[in-house]
Amino acid sequence: MAASVRPGTAFQDRPARWSSIATAPYGSLVVREPTRPGDEAHLEPDAMATTPPSLDAATYADLRQAVGDQAMPVLLGRFQAQLRDWTVRGEPAALGAAAHGVIASSGLIGFTRLSRLCAALEIACQGDDFEAIRALSADVAAEKAFAEAEVARLIAAG
């Protein structure tokens, strides 16, 4: 993936040219220098950034207040179906497109970590970074499983 910034530069906010990135998986992104001839600089998570909660209670509460108690089960049901229909496997282009679809919905409900991991997975897929795709796919699958269980609990709780 080509980068229009100097290696070692950290991004605290999303770069304007990557409009689909909400934030990096764990906070900020850092551009790393190529390690082999012919490689390009690439983005990776800043290891010093903090890990967001799996479910941000404040974001969830804000959404619930905004849409009301009657609409919340409908939104959760749609999100549940979206997660159920998604397998975190496949060719990079399809996997990246599917991850893109989960970024906004998971972030809106408050599944911040899932949203950020999906954003990173989408970037890795666009850059054909197979090592990152493998690692992020495992992280996304684990976070997806948590989100599925939590959504079921939230729906049952009403």
DSSP file (Angstrom, degrees, kcal/mol; ACC not computed):
  #  RESIDUE AA STRUCTURE BP1 BP2  ACC     N-H-->O    O-->H-N    N-H-->O    O-->H-N    TCO  KAPPA ALPHA  PHI   PSI    X-CA   Y-CA   Z-CA
    1    1 A M              0   0    0      0, 0.0     2,-0.2     0, 0.0   126,-0.1   0.000 360.0 360.0 360.0 130.3    0.0    0.0    0.0
    2    2 A A        -     0   0    0     38,-0.1     2,-0.4    40,-0.1    40,-0.0  -0.542 360.0-158.3 -78.4 144.3    1.4    3.3   -0.9
    3    3 A A        -     0   0    0     -2,-0.2    38,-0.1     2,-0.1    39,-0.0  -0.969  16.2-153.6-124.6 141.9    1.5    6.0    1.7
    4    4 A S  S    S+     0   0    0     -2,-0.4     2,-0.3     2,-0.1    -1,-0.0   0.113  74.6  74.0-100.2  22.0    1.7    9.7    1.1
    5    5 A V  S    S-     0   0    0      4,-0.1    -2,-0.1    36,-0.0    36,-0.1  -0.847  91.3 -89.3-128.3 165.1    3.4   10.5    4.4
    6    6 A R    >   -     0   0    0     -2,-0.3     3,-1.7     1,-0.1    25,-0.3  -0.503  51.0 -98.7 -73.8 141.7    6.9    9.9    5.8
    7    7 A P  T 3  S+     0   0    0      0, 0.0    25,-0.2     0, 0.0    -1,-0.1  -0.286 110.0  33.2 -56.3 144.4    7.6    6.6    7.5
    8    8 A G  T 3  S+     0   0    0     23,-3.7     2,-0.3     1,-0.3    24,-0.1   0.287  84.6 133.3  89.8  -9.0    7.4    6.8   11.3
    9    9 A T    <   -     0   0    0     -3,-1.7    22,-1.8    22,-0.1     2,-0.4  -0.584  47.5-143.9 -75.6 132.4    4.7    9.4   11.2
   10   10 A A  E     -A   30   0A   0     -2,-0.3     2,-0.6    20,-0.2    20,-0.2  -0.781   2.2-146.2 -98.9 142.6    1.8    8.7   13.5
   11   11 A F  E     +A   29   0A   0     18,-3.2    18,-1.4    -2,-0.4    13,-0.2  -0.936  18.1 176.8-105.7 118.8   -1.8    9.4   12.7
   12   12 A Q  S    S+     0   0    0     -2,-0.6     2,-0.3    16,-0.2    -1,-0.1   0.777  77.8  31.4 -87.1 -30.7   -4.0   10.4   15.6
   13   13 A D  S    S-     0   0    0     10,-0.1    16,-0.2     1,-0.1    10,-0.1  -0.781 106.7 -78.4-119.2 166.8   -7.0   11.0   13.4
   14   14 A R        -     0   0    0      8,-0.4     2,-0.2    -2,-0.3    -2,-0.1  -0.356  48.2-110.6 -67.6 142.9   -7.9    9.3   10.2
   15   15 A P    >   -     0   0    0      0, 0.0     3,-1.3     0, 0.0     6,-0.2  -0.501  23.4-126.9 -68.8 141.7   -6.1   10.3    7.0
   16   16 A A  T 3  S+     0   0    0      1,-0.3     3,-0.2    -2,-0.2    -2,-0.1   0.833 106.5  58.6 -61.1 -34.0   -8.4   12.2    4.7
   17   17 A R  T 3  S+     0   0    0      1,-0.2     2,-0.7     2,-0.1    -1,-0.3   0.665  99.6  59.6 -75.3 -13.7   -7.5   10.0    1.7
   18   18 A W    X   +     0   0    0     -3,-1.3     3,-1.8     1,-0.2    -1,-0.2  -0.655  65.3 167.2-109.3  74.3   -8.7    6.9    3.6
   19   19 A S  T 3   +     0   0    0     -2,-0.7    -1,-0.2     1,-0.3    -2,-0.1   0.692  68.5  61.5 -65.5 -19.7  -12.3    8.0    4.1
   20   20 A S  T 3  S+     0   0    0     -3,-0.1     2,-0.7    99,-0.1    -1,-0.3   0.548  80.9  97.2 -85.5  -5.0  -13.5    4.5    5.2
   21   21 A I    <   -     0   0    0     -3,-1.8     3,-0.1    -6,-0.2    -7,-0.1  -0.736  46.3-178.1 -88.2 118.3  -11.2    4.3    8.2
   22   22 A A        -     0   0    0     -2,-0.7    -8,-0.4     1,-0.4     2,-0.3   0.962  69.1 -44.9 -74.0 -55.2  -12.9    5.3   11.4
   23   23 A T  S    S-     0   0    0     92,-0.1    -1,-0.4   -10,-0.1     5,-0.2  -0.939  72.1 -75.2-161.3 173.7   -9.7    4.9   13.5
   24   24 A A  B >   -C   27   0B   0      3,-1.5     3,-1.1    -2,-0.3    93,-0.1  -0.306  54.4 -97.9 -73.1 165.6   -7.0    2.4   13.8
   25   25 A P  T 3  S+     0   0    0      0, 0.0    92,-0.2     0, 0.0    91,-0.2   0.851 119.2  16.4 -57.4 -36.4   -7.7   -0.9   15.6
   26   26 A Y  T 3  S-     0   0    0      2,-0.3     2,-0.5    90,-0.1    87,-0.0  -0.007 130.1 -69.6-127.9  31.2   -6.2    0.3   18.9
   27   27 A G  B <  S+C   24   0B   0     -3,-1.1    -3,-1.5    22,-0.1     2,-0.2  -0.828 101.0  24.0 126.9 -95.7   -6.0    4.0   18.5
   28   28 A S        -     0   0    0     -2,-0.5    18,-2.4    18,-0.3     2,-0.3  -0.653  63.6-129.3-110.6 165.0   -3.5    5.5   16.1
   29   29 A L  E     -AB  11  45A   0    -18,-1.4   -18,-3.2    16,-0.2     2,-0.4  -0.834  14.5-158.2-109.6 149.9   -1.8    4.3   13.0
   30   30 A V  E     -AB  10  44A   0     14,-2.7    14,-1.8    -2,-0.3     2,-0.6  -0.989  17.5-129.8-126.4 137.2    2.0    4.4   12.3
   31   31 A V  E     - B   0  43A   0    -22,-1.8   -23,-3.7    -2,-0.4     2,-0.4  -0.771  26.9-154.9 -85.1 124.6    3.6    4.3    8.9
   32   32 A R  E     - B   0  42A   0     10,-3.2    10,-1.5    -2,-0.6     3,-0.1  -0.795  16.1-115.3-103.0 143.3    6.3    1.7    8.9
   33   33 A E        -     0   0    0     -2,-0.4     7,-0.1     8,-0.2    -1,-0.0  -0.359  42.1 -90.1 -71.0 153.7    9.3    1.8    6.5
   34   34 A P        -     0   0    0      0, 0.0    -1,-0.1     0, 0.0     7,-0.1  -0.352  30.8-161.8 -61.9 144.7    9.7   -1.0    3.9
   35   35 A T  S    S+     0   0    0      5,-0.2    -2,-0.0     1,-0.1     6,-0.0   0.629  72.5  41.2-102.6 -18.1   11.7   -3.9    5.2
   36   36 A R  S >  S-     0   0    0      4,-0.1     3,-2.0     0, 0.0    -1,-0.1  -0.935  97.0 -90.9-128.3 151.9   12.6   -5.4    1.8
   37   37 A P  T 3  S+     0   0    0      0, 0.0     3,-0.1     0, 0.0    -2,-0.1  -0.360 114.1  24.5 -58.6 136.8   13.6   -3.9   -1.5
   38   38 A G  T 3  S+     0   0    0      1,-0.4     2,-0.1    -4,-0.0     0, 0.0   0.193  95.5 119.4  91.9 -16.8   10.5   -3.2   -3.6
   39   39 A D    <   -     0   0    0     -3,-2.0    -1,-0.4     1,-0.0     2,-0.3  -0.397  54.5-138.8 -75.9 159.3    8.2   -3.0   -0.6
   40   40 A E        -     0   0    0     -3,-0.1    -5,-0.2    -7,-0.1   -38,-0.1  -0.760  30.3 -85.9-112.0 163.1    6.2    0.2    0.1
   41   41 A A        -     0   0    0     -2,-0.3     2,-0.3   -38,-0.1    -8,-0.2  -0.350  51.9-166.8 -61.5 149.2    5.6    1.9    3.4
   42   42 A H  E     -B   32   0A   0    -10,-1.5   -10,-3.2   -40,-0.0     2,-0.3  -0.935  19.3-111.4-139.7 162.4    2.5    0.5    5.1
   43   43 A L  E     +B   31   0A   0     -2,-0.3   -12,-0.2   -12,-0.2   -14,-0.0  -0.699  35.9 166.6 -93.0 145.2    0.2    1.3    8.0
   44   44 A E  E     -B   30   0A   0    -14,-1.8   -14,-2.7    -2,-0.3   -20,-0.1  -0.979  42.1 -82.4-150.4 159.5    0.1   -0.6   11.2
   45   45 A P  E     -B   29   0A   0      0, 0.0     2,-0.7     0, 0.0   -16,-0.2  -0.279  42.3-115.1 -63.2 146.2   -1.4   -0.1   14.6
   46   46 A D    >   -     0   0    0    -18,-2.4     3,-1.8     1,-0.2   -18,-0.3  -0.747  20.4-150.8 -80.6 115.6    0.5    1.9   17.1
   47   47 A A  T 3  S+     0   0    0     -2,-0.7    -1,-0.2     1,-0.3   -18,-0.0   0.697  92.4  61.0 -63.9 -19.0    1.4   -0.5   19.9
   48   48 A M  T 3  S+     0   0    0      2,-0.1    -1,-0.3   -20,-0.0     2,-0.0   0.603  83.6  99.7 -84.8 -11.0    1.4    2.3   22.5
   49   49 A A  S <  S-     0   0    0     -3,-1.8     2,-0.2   -21,-0.2   -22,-0.1  -0.337  79.2-105.8 -74.4 158.2   -2.3    3.2   21.9
   50   50 A T        -     0   0    0      1,-0.1    -1,-0.1    -2,-0.0    -4,-0.1  -0.496  26.8-114.7 -86.1 154.6   -4.9    1.9   24.3
   51   51 A T        -     0   0    0     -2,-0.2   -25,-0.1   -24,-0.0     3,-0.1  -0.750  30.0-133.3 -87.6 127.9   -7.4   -0.8   23.5
   52   52 A P        -     0   0    0      0, 0.0     2,-0.0     0, 0.0    -1,-0.0  -0.340  31.5 -91.6 -75.3 162.9  -11.0    0.3   23.4
   53   53 A P        -     0   0    0      0, 0.0    60,-1.1     0, 0.0     3,-0.3  -0.365  28.2-122.9 -69.0 154.7  -13.8   -1.6   25.2
   54   54 A S  S    S+     0   0    0      1,-0.3     2,-0.5    58,-0.2    60,-0.4   0.944 105.1  22.5 -62.8 -46.8  -15.6   -4.4   23.2
   55   55 A L  S    S-     0   0    0     56,-0.2     2,-0.9    57,-0.1    -1,-0.3  -0.970  79.3-146.5-123.1 116.4  -18.9   -2.6   23.9
   56   56 A D     >  -     0   0    0     54,-3.5     4,-2.3    -2,-0.5     5,-0.2  -0.716   8.9-160.8 -81.7 107.6  -18.8    1.1   24.8
   57   57 A A  H  > S+     0   0    0     -2,-0.9     4,-2.6     1,-0.2     5,-0.2   0.846  87.7  53.5 -61.4 -36.4  -21.6    1.5   27.2
   58   58 A A  H  > S+     0   0    0      2,-0.2     4,-2.5     1,-0.2    -1,-0.2   0.918 109.7  47.0 -66.7 -43.0  -21.8    5.2   26.7
   59   59 A T  H  > S+     0   0    0      2,-0.2     4,-2.3     1,-0.2    -2,-0.2   0.919 113.7  48.8 -63.7 -43.5  -22.2    4.9   22.9
   60   60 A Y  H  X S+     0   0    0     -4,-2.3     4,-2.6     1,-0.2    -2,-0.2   0.924 112.2  48.3 -61.9 -45.1  -24.8    2.2   23.3
   61   61 A A  H  X S+     0   0    0     -4,-2.6     4,-2.4     1,-0.2    -2,-0.2   0.891 110.3  51.9 -63.8 -40.0  -26.7    4.3   25.8
   62   62 A D  H  X S+     0   0    0     -4,-2.5     4,-2.2     2,-0.2    -1,-0.2   0.916 111.6  46.6 -62.8 -43.1  -26.6    7.3   23.5
   63   63 A L  H  X S+     0   0    0     -4,-2.3     4,-2.7     2,-0.2     5,-0.4   0.923 111.2  51.6 -64.6 -43.7  -27.9    5.3   20.6
   64   64 A R  H  X S+     0   0    0     -4,-2.6     4,-2.1     1,-0.2    -2,-0.2   0.904 112.1  46.6 -60.5 -41.3  -30.7    3.8   22.7
   65   65 A Q  H  < S+     0   0    0     -4,-2.4    -1,-0.2     1,-0.2    -2,-0.2   0.886 113.6  49.4 -67.7 -38.0  -31.7    7.3   23.9
   66   66 A A  H  < S+     0   0    0     -4,-2.2    -2,-0.2    -5,-0.2    -1,-0.2   0.885 122.9  28.8 -70.0 -39.7  -31.6    8.7   20.3
   67   67 A V  H  < S-     0   0    0     -4,-2.7     4,-0.4    -5,-0.1    -2,-0.2   0.694 108.3-124.3 -98.0 -20.4  -33.7    5.9   18.7
   68   68 A G     X  -     0   0    0     -4,-2.1     4,-1.4    -5,-0.4     3,-0.2  -0.024  27.7 -77.0  93.9 159.7  -35.9    4.9   21.6
   69   69 A D  T  4 S+     0   0    0      1,-0.2    -1,-0.1     2,-0.2    -4,-0.1   0.779 125.9  54.0 -66.5 -28.3  -36.6    1.6   23.4
   70   70 A Q  T  4 S+     0   0    0      1,-0.2     4,-0.5     2,-0.1    -1,-0.2   0.857 110.8  44.0 -76.9 -33.9  -38.9    0.3   20.6
   71   71 A A  T  > S+     0   0    0     -4,-0.4     4,-2.2    -3,-0.2     3,-0.3   0.738  96.8  76.5 -81.2 -23.1  -36.4    0.8   17.7
   72   72 A M  H  X S+     0   0    0     -4,-1.4     4,-2.7     1,-0.2     5,-0.2   0.905  92.1  50.4 -60.2 -45.5  -33.4   -0.6   19.6
   73   73 A P  H  > S+     0   0    0      0, 0.0     4,-2.3     0, 0.0    -1,-0.2   0.852 109.8  53.1 -61.5 -31.3  -34.3   -4.3   19.2
   74   74 A V  H  > S+     0   0    0     -4,-0.5     4,-2.2    -3,-0.3    -2,-0.2   0.944 111.1  45.0 -66.7 -47.4  -34.9   -3.8   15.5
   75   75 A L  H  X S+     0   0    0     -4,-2.2     4,-2.3     1,-0.2     5,-0.2   0.919 114.5  48.6 -61.3 -44.0  -31.4   -2.2   15.1
   76   76 A L  H  X S+     0   0    0     -4,-2.7     4,-2.7     1,-0.2    -1,-0.2   0.897 109.9  52.5 -64.0 -39.4  -29.8   -5.0   17.2
   77   77 A G  H  X S+     0   0    0     -4,-2.3     4,-2.2    -5,-0.2    -1,-0.2   0.892 109.9  48.1 -63.4 -40.4  -31.7   -7.7   15.2
   78   78 A R  H  X S+     0   0    0     -4,-2.2     4,-2.2     2,-0.2    -1,-0.2   0.905 113.2  47.5 -66.1 -41.5  -30.3   -6.2   11.9
   79   79 A F  H  X S+     0   0    0     -4,-2.3     4,-2.4     2,-0.2    -2,-0.2   0.903 109.9  53.4 -65.8 -40.1  -26.8   -6.1   13.3
   80   80 A Q  H  X S+     0   0    0     -4,-2.7     4,-2.6     1,-0.2    -2,-0.2   0.912 110.0  47.5 -59.7 -43.7  -27.2   -9.6   14.6
   81   81 A A  H  X S+     0   0    0     -4,-2.2     4,-2.2     2,-0.2    -1,-0.2   0.892 109.6  53.7 -65.0 -39.8  -28.2  -10.8   11.1
   82   82 A Q  H  < S+     0   0    0     -4,-2.2     4,-0.4     1,-0.2    -2,-0.2   0.923 113.0  42.8 -61.1 -44.5  -25.3   -8.9    9.5
   83   83 A L  H >< S+     0   0    0     -4,-2.4     3,-1.2     1,-0.2    -2,-0.2   0.908 112.6  52.7 -68.3 -41.7  -22.8  -10.7   11.8
   84   84 A R  H 3< S+     0   0    0     -4,-2.6    -2,-0.2     1,-0.3    -1,-0.2   0.867 109.4  49.5 -62.1 -37.0  -24.5  -14.1   11.4
   85   85 A D  T 3< S+     0   0    0     -4,-2.2     2,-0.5    -5,-0.2    -1,-0.3   0.498  97.5  86.9 -81.8  -3.5  -24.3  -13.8    7.6
   86   86 A W    <   -     0   0    0     -3,-1.2     2,-0.5    -4,-0.4    -4,-0.0  -0.868  55.1-168.5-107.0 125.1  -20.6  -12.9    7.7
   87   87 A T        -     0   0    0     -2,-0.5     2,-2.4     2,-0.2    11,-0.1  -0.937  25.2-133.4-105.2 130.2  -17.8  -15.4    7.7
   88   88 A V  S    S+     0   0    0     -2,-0.5     2,-0.3    49,-0.1    53,-0.1  -0.381  77.8  84.7 -83.4  62.8  -14.4  -13.9    8.4
   89   89 A R        +     0   0    0     -2,-2.4     2,-0.2     2,-0.1    -2,-0.2  -0.956  50.3  74.3-151.2 164.9  -12.8  -15.8    5.5
   90   90 A G  S    S-     0   0    0     -2,-0.3    -2,-0.0     4,-0.1     0, 0.0  -0.678  78.9 -22.9 126.0-176.3  -12.3  -15.4    1.8
   91   91 A E     >  -     0   0    0     -2,-0.2     4,-2.9     1,-0.1     5,-0.3  -0.360  65.4-110.8 -66.5 148.6  -10.4  -13.6   -0.9
   92   92 A P  H  > S+     0   0    0      0, 0.0     4,-2.9     0, 0.0     5,-0.2   0.864 114.9  51.8 -51.8 -42.9   -9.0  -10.2    0.2
   93   93 A A  H  > S+     0   0    0      2,-0.2     4,-2.0     1,-0.2     5,-0.1   0.939 115.7  40.0 -63.4 -46.1  -11.3   -8.1   -1.9
   94   94 A A  H  > S+     0   0    0      2,-0.2     4,-2.4     1,-0.2    -1,-0.2   0.899 116.7  50.1 -68.9 -40.7  -14.5   -9.8   -0.7
   95   95 A L  H  X S+     0   0    0     -4,-2.9     4,-2.5     2,-0.2    -2,-0.2   0.910 111.6  48.4 -64.0 -42.9  -13.2   -9.9    2.9
   96   96 A G  H  X S+     0   0    0     -4,-2.9     4,-2.2    -5,-0.3    -1,-0.2   0.894 111.4  49.8 -64.3 -40.7  -12.3   -6.2    2.8
   97   97 A A  H  X S+     0   0    0     -4,-2.0     4,-1.5    -5,-0.2    -2,-0.2   0.906 112.4  47.5 -65.4 -41.6  -15.7   -5.3    1.4
   98   98 A A  H  X S+     0   0    0     -4,-2.4     4,-0.9     1,-0.2    -2,-0.2   0.909 111.2  50.7 -66.0 -41.6  -17.5   -7.3    4.1
   99   99 A A  H >X S+     0   0    0     -4,-2.5     4,-1.3     1,-0.2     3,-0.8   0.892 105.7  57.2 -62.0 -39.2  -15.4   -5.8    6.8
  100  100 A H  H 3X S+     0   0    0     -4,-2.2     4,-0.7     1,-0.3     3,-0.4   0.887 102.6  55.0 -58.5 -39.3  -16.2   -2.3    5.4
  101  101 A G  H 3X S+     0   0    0     -4,-1.5     4,-0.6     1,-0.2    -1,-0.3   0.751 108.7  47.6 -66.6 -23.9  -19.9   -3.1    5.9
  102  102 A V  H <X S+     0   0    0     -4,-0.9     4,-2.3    -3,-0.8     5,-0.4   0.684  93.3  78.7 -90.2 -20.1  -19.4   -3.9    9.5
  103  103 A I  H  X S+     0   0    0     -4,-1.3     4,-1.8    -3,-0.4     5,-0.2   0.943 100.4  35.0 -55.9 -55.2  -17.3   -0.8   10.4
  104  104 A A  H  X S+     0   0    0     -4,-0.7     4,-2.7     2,-0.2     5,-0.2   0.929 118.5  48.7 -70.4 -46.0  -20.2    1.7   10.6
  105  105 A S  H  X S+     0   0    0     -4,-0.6     4,-1.7     1,-0.2     6,-0.2   0.916 114.5  45.0 -64.9 -41.9  -22.9   -0.6   12.1
  106  106 A S  H  X>S+     0   0    0     -4,-2.3     5,-2.7     1,-0.2     4,-1.5   0.903 115.2  48.3 -68.4 -39.2  -20.6   -1.9   14.8
  107  107 A G  H  <5S+     0   0    0     -4,-1.8    -2,-0.2    -5,-0.4    -1,-0.2   0.890 108.5  54.4 -66.1 -39.2  -19.3    1.5   15.7
  108  108 A L  H  <5S+     0   0    0     -4,-2.7    -1,-0.2     1,-0.2    -2,-0.2   0.898 111.4  44.2 -60.7 -42.2  -22.8    3.0   15.8
  109  109 A I  H  <5S-     0   0    0     -4,-1.7    -1,-0.2    -5,-0.2    -2,-0.2   0.777 124.6-100.5 -76.9 -26.2  -24.0    0.5   18.3
  110  110 A G  T  <5S+     0   0    0     -4,-1.5   -54,-3.5    -5,-0.2     2,-2.0   0.480  79.2 133.5 119.4   6.6  -20.9    0.8   20.4
  111  111 A F     >< +     0   0    0     -5,-2.7     4,-2.3   -56,-0.2   -56,-0.2  -0.519  27.2 164.5 -85.3  72.0  -18.8   -2.2   19.4
  112  112 A T  H  >  +     0   0    0     -2,-2.0     4,-2.5   -59,-0.2     5,-0.2   0.880  66.1  50.3 -61.8 -46.1  -15.8    0.0   19.1
  113  113 A R  H  > S+     0   0    0    -60,-1.1     4,-2.6   -59,-0.3    -1,-0.2   0.914 111.5  48.9 -63.7 -42.3  -13.1   -2.7   19.0
  114  114 A L  H  > S+     0   0    0    -60,-0.4     4,-2.4     1,-0.2    -1,-0.2   0.919 111.5  50.6 -62.1 -43.2  -14.9   -4.7   16.3
  115  115 A S  H  X S+     0   0    0     -4,-2.3     4,-1.9     1,-0.2    -2,-0.2   0.926 113.0  45.0 -59.9 -46.3  -15.3   -1.5   14.2
  116  116 A R  H  X S+     0   0    0     -4,-2.5     4,-2.1     2,-0.2    -1,-0.2   0.883 112.6  50.3 -68.7 -39.1  -11.6   -0.6   14.5
  117  117 A L  H  X S+     0   0    0     -4,-2.6     4,-2.5   -92,-0.2    -1,-0.2   0.901 109.9  51.0 -65.5 -39.5  -10.4   -4.1   13.8
  118  118 A C  H  X S+     0   0    0     -4,-2.4     4,-2.6     2,-0.2    -2,-0.2   0.880 108.1  53.0 -64.9 -37.2  -12.6   -4.2   10.7
  119  119 A A  H  X S+     0   0    0     -4,-1.9     4,-1.9     2,-0.2    -1,-0.2   0.917 111.3  45.7 -63.0 -42.8  -11.2   -0.9    9.5
  120  120 A A  H  X S+     0   0    0     -4,-2.1     4,-2.4     2,-0.2    -2,-0.2   0.887 111.9  51.9 -66.9 -38.8   -7.7   -2.3    9.9
  121  121 A L  H  X S+     0   0    0     -4,-2.5     4,-2.5     2,-0.2    -2,-0.2   0.906 107.5  52.5 -64.2 -41.5   -8.7   -5.5    8.1
  122  122 A E  H  X S+     0   0    0     -4,-2.6     4,-2.3     2,-0.2    -1,-0.2   0.924 110.3  47.9 -59.5 -44.5  -10.2   -3.5    5.2
  123  123 A I  H  X S+     0   0    0     -4,-1.9     4,-1.8     1,-0.2    -2,-0.2   0.925 111.5  50.0 -62.0 -45.3   -6.9   -1.6    4.9
  124  124 A A  H  <>S+     0   0    0     -4,-2.4     5,-2.5     1,-0.2     4,-0.3   0.893 111.3  49.4 -61.4 -39.5   -4.8   -4.9    5.0
  125  125 A C  H ><5S+     0   0    0     -4,-2.5     3,-1.0     1,-0.2    -1,-0.2   0.895 109.1  51.3 -67.4 -39.8   -7.1   -6.4    2.3
  126  126 A Q  H 3<5S+     0   0    0     -4,-2.3    -1,-0.2     1,-0.2    -2,-0.2   0.830 114.8  43.8 -65.8 -30.8   -6.8   -3.4    0.1
  127  127 A G  T 3<5S-     0   0    0     -4,-1.8    -1,-0.2    -5,-0.2    -2,-0.2   0.373 107.0-125.4 -94.3   4.1   -3.0   -3.6    0.4
  128  128 A D  T < 5 +     0   0    0     -3,-1.0     2,-1.4    -4,-0.3    -3,-0.2   0.872  49.5 163.3  51.2  40.3   -2.9   -7.4   -0.1
  129  129 A D     >< -     0   0    0     -5,-2.5     4,-2.6     1,-0.2    -1,-0.2  -0.695  13.0-178.7 -89.3  86.1   -0.9   -7.6    3.2
  130  130 A F  H  > S+     0   0    0     -2,-1.4     4,-2.2     1,-0.2    -1,-0.2   0.809  75.7  53.8 -63.7 -33.9   -1.5  -11.3    3.7
  131  131 A E  H  > S+     0   0    0      2,-0.2     4,-2.0     1,-0.2    -1,-0.2   0.939 113.4  43.1 -64.6 -46.2    0.4  -11.5    7.0
  132  132 A A  H  > S+     0   0    0      2,-0.2     4,-3.2     1,-0.2     5,-0.3   0.878 110.9  56.4 -66.4 -37.9   -1.8   -8.7    8.5
  133  133 A I  H  X S+     0   0    0     -4,-2.6     4,-2.6     2,-0.2    -2,-0.2   0.929 108.3  47.4 -59.8 -45.7   -4.9  -10.2    7.0
  134  134 A R  H  X S+     0   0    0     -4,-2.2     4,-1.6     2,-0.2    -2,-0.2   0.942 116.2  43.2 -61.1 -48.2   -4.3  -13.5    8.7
  135  135 A A  H  X S+     0   0    0     -4,-2.0     4,-1.8     1,-0.2    -2,-0.2   0.934 117.5  45.0 -65.1 -46.6   -3.6  -11.8   12.1
  136  136 A L  H  X S+     0   0    0     -4,-3.2     4,-3.3     1,-0.2     5,-0.2   0.864 107.4  58.9 -68.4 -35.0   -6.5   -9.4   11.9
  137  137 A S  H  X S+     0   0    0     -4,-2.6     4,-2.6    -5,-0.3    -1,-0.2   0.904 106.7  48.3 -59.9 -40.6   -8.9  -12.0   10.7
  138  138 A A  H  X S+     0   0    0     -4,-1.6     4,-2.0     2,-0.2    -1,-0.2   0.921 114.0  46.0 -65.4 -43.3   -8.3  -14.0   13.8
  139  139 A D  H  X S+     0   0    0     -4,-1.8     4,-2.3     2,-0.2    -2,-0.2   0.914 113.9  48.5 -64.9 -43.1   -8.8  -10.9   16.0
  140  140 A V  H  X S+     0   0    0     -4,-3.3     4,-3.0     1,-0.2    -2,-0.2   0.912 109.6  52.7 -63.8 -42.7  -11.9   -9.9   14.1
  141  141 A A  H  X S+     0   0    0     -4,-2.6     4,-2.1    -5,-0.2    -1,-0.2   0.906 111.2  46.6 -61.1 -41.9  -13.4  -13.4   14.4
  142  142 A A  H  X S+     0   0    0     -4,-2.0     4,-1.8     2,-0.2    -1,-0.2   0.918 115.3  45.2 -66.1 -43.1  -12.9  -13.4   18.2
  143  143 A E  H  X S+     0   0    0     -4,-2.3     4,-2.5     2,-0.2    -2,-0.2   0.861 110.5  54.9 -69.7 -35.1  -14.4   -9.9   18.5
  144  144 A K  H  X S+     0   0    0     -4,-3.0     4,-2.7     2,-0.2    -1,-0.2   0.906 106.4  51.7 -62.1 -43.0  -17.3  -10.9   16.2
  145  145 A A  H  X S+     0   0    0     -4,-2.1     4,-2.0     2,-0.2    -2,-0.2   0.904 110.5  48.4 -61.9 -41.2  -18.0  -13.9   18.5
  146  146 A F  H  X S+     0   0    0     -4,-1.8     4,-2.6     2,-0.2    -2,-0.2   0.940 111.8  49.3 -62.5 -46.4  -18.1  -11.6   21.5
  147  147 A A  H  X S+     0   0    0     -4,-2.5     4,-2.9     1,-0.2     5,-0.2   0.893 109.1  52.5 -62.1 -40.9  -20.4   -9.1   19.7
  148  148 A E  H  X S+     0   0    0     -4,-2.7     4,-2.0     2,-0.2    -1,-0.2   0.924 112.6  44.7 -61.2 -44.3  -22.8  -11.9   18.6
  149  149 A A  H  X S+     0   0    0     -4,-2.0     4,-2.0     2,-0.2    -2,-0.2   0.902 114.8  48.4 -66.5 -40.9  -23.1  -13.1   22.2
  150  150 A E  H  X S+     0   0    0     -4,-2.6     4,-2.7     2,-0.2    -2,-0.2   0.893 109.9  51.3 -68.7 -39.8  -23.5   -9.6   23.6
  151  151 A V  H  X S+     0   0    0     -4,-2.9     4,-2.6     2,-0.2     5,-0.2   0.914 109.3  51.1 -63.1 -42.2  -26.1   -8.7   21.0
  152  152 A A  H  X S+     0   0    0     -4,-2.0     4,-2.3    -5,-0.2    -1,-0.2   0.911 111.6  48.2 -60.4 -41.5  -28.1  -11.8   21.9
  153  153 A R  H  X S+     0   0    0     -4,-2.0     4,-2.1     2,-0.2    -2,-0.2   0.918 111.7  49.1 -64.8 -43.4  -27.9  -10.8   25.5
  154  154 A L  H  X S+     0   0    0     -4,-2.7     4,-1.1     2,-0.2    -2,-0.2   0.892 111.7  48.5 -64.8 -40.0  -29.0   -7.3   24.8
  155  155 A I  H  < S+     0   0    0     -4,-2.6     3,-0.5     1,-0.2    -1,-0.2   0.929 112.4  48.6 -64.7 -44.2  -32.0   -8.4   22.7
  156  156 A A  H  < S+     0   0    0     -4,-2.3    -2,-0.2     1,-0.2    -1,-0.2   0.859 109.5  52.7 -64.4 -35.0  -33.0  -10.9   25.4
  157  157 A A  H  <        0   0    0     -4,-2.1    -1,-0.2    -5,-0.2    -2,-0.2   0.718 360.0 360.0 -74.1 -20.2  -32.7   -8.2   28.1
  158  158 A G     <        0   0    0     -4,-1.1    -3,-0.2    -3,-0.5    -2,-0.1   0.471 360.0 360.0  83.2 360.0  -35.0   -5.9   26.0
